[in-house]
Amino acid sequence: IDPWFLGQFEELHEIDCWLKSVSLDDLTAEDFQQLKQKGYSDPQIARYIGSNPTDVRLARKAFGVKRISSVCPAGFCESNPTTNKKVLILGGGPNRIGQGIEFDYCCCHASFSLRDAGYETIMMNSNPETVSTDYDTSSRLYFEPLTLEDVLNVVELERPDGIIVQFGGQTPLKLATALDNYITENPIPAASGEGNVQIWGTKPASIDAAEDRDKWIQVRNAQHARLLHVTMLGAND
């Protein structure tokens, strides 16, 4: 191993040890700036200092420390958000076993349909091997990791009317509950001036109930009991 890499690992280890010795209240604007420059995410910082990612994010934002995501509208220029009615579509991220091309197909056609309906479409995906990341598939493209922190960076920058999480497969679905909790507790006005940013389509609670086996069994049993009750009432009549 090249000594340069060992030196980088040692530096990160020293930062890890330092973070374990401080609390959220101890961190300054300069600390947050340096941590972000070193690539530390809010969840990583929260884990080391014994806090939670939301509190870390809010404290960091209070100091004015933020990471502006890169955007690629036609022409590949820097981000300059509009006040148009717009929708953010979360893609499927990197390819993985069990995830097919149908998710990218759904994201693309969601973008095409919404553009036809008069919306500015914003695609967020980190997979260069997809049609959804072609520069002309959507009005704007954010080539960023599909993590809660990065999605919130784009949401707070663009302030879309709606967010669509249902077409990208497991990656965006797993973000739905945490994303919905954050924008509910910390409302973000839409750039169009028409209400606050919301998740469109199936509600995150319903997504969670369908995804979590234990919760789904509870829903199924409740529905089964209700059907039995209705059937018995019908038989008595």
Secondary structure, DSSP 4 states (H G I P E B T S, - for coil): --HHHHHHHHHHHHHHHHHHT--GGG--HHHHHHHHHTT--HHHHHHHHT--HHHHHHHHHHTT---PPP---TT--------S-EEEEE---S--TT--THHHHHHHHHHHHHHHTT-EEEEE---TTSGGGSTTTSSEEE----SHHHHHHHHHHH--SEEE-TTS-HHHHTTHHHHHHHHHHS--B-TTSSSB-EE-SS-HHHHHHHHSHHHHHHHHHHHHHHHHHHHHHHHH-
